[in-house]
């Protein structure tokens, strides 16, 4: 079974690296990539992925804002994985607080 996934990060190099790693593992089909929170919501609504790799810290709407927006609109069928952040403890605590 193949898992559909999105990669959302404002740094292209980070997106490319994660896609390379996922392609190397197999079983994950990266259906699209985005660079900010607005693109994330649009891509999630368009592709309905099984999993979203979501950067926590992005300009404009951050990863937590994306999750909050999706939860407000009852689109919680997609699993999110918050990743990347300068303060790992703060990021982990925020992920737990937002139900990730």
N, C-alpha and C positions, 0 to 999 in steps of 0.2 A: 504494500500500500504506500502510495506517495502522499506526502504532506504538502499542501500548498502554503506558501509563505510570502510575506512582504518584508522588505528591509527598509526602515525609515531612519535616516541619519543625515544631518546637515553636512557631514564630511564625506565627499565622494570616495576618498581612499578607504575609509572605514567600511562603506557599503561594498566596495569592490572586494575588500579582504574577506568580509563575512560571506559574500556570495561565493568566493573561491573556496572557502572552507566548507560551506554547505554542499557545493557541487562535488567536492572531493569525498564527502561522506556518503552521498547518494541518498535517495529516498525523500529528498526535499526539493520541490519545484518552486524556485523563486519566481513568482508570477509578475512581480513589479517592484520598483524601488521608488522611494520618494525622499525629498530633502527637508521637509518641514511638517509641522502638525496639520496644517490645512490639507496638504497633499495626502497625508496619512488617512484622514477621515474619508476623503474622496476615493482613495484607492481601496480602502476597506469596504466601502459601500459598493464599489464597482466589482471587486473580485471575490468578496466573502472568503478570505483565506482561513485556513485552519490555525495559523500561527502568525503573529506579527513580532518581528524583532524591532523594538522601538527605542530610539535614543531618548534618554531622560532629559538631557539638556540641549535644547535647540532654540534658536531665536524665534520670537513670536510665540506660538502655541507649543509648549513643551510636551513631552510624552505623557505626563500626568494629565494635562489638559485634554489630550486626545482620548485617554481612557475615560475621563470624566464625561466628556461629550458623548462618547459611545454608550456609556452606562445610562445617561439621561434619556437617550433615545432607544433604550432597551435592545441594543445590539451587542449583547454580551456573549454571543455564540462563538466569537473569535477569541482564542487565547492570546494574551499579550505577554511578551517577555521584555521587561525593561532592561536595558543594558547601557553600558558606557556612562560614566559619570566620574567626576573628580573625587568625590567623597563617597567611597563605597558604602560606608555605614549609613550615611544619610540617604543614599539612593535605595539601599535595601529596606530601610525603615519606611521610606515613602512608598515603595512598591507594595509592601505589606499593608500599609494604611489604605492604599487604593485598591486592594483586593487582587493584586497580581501575584 
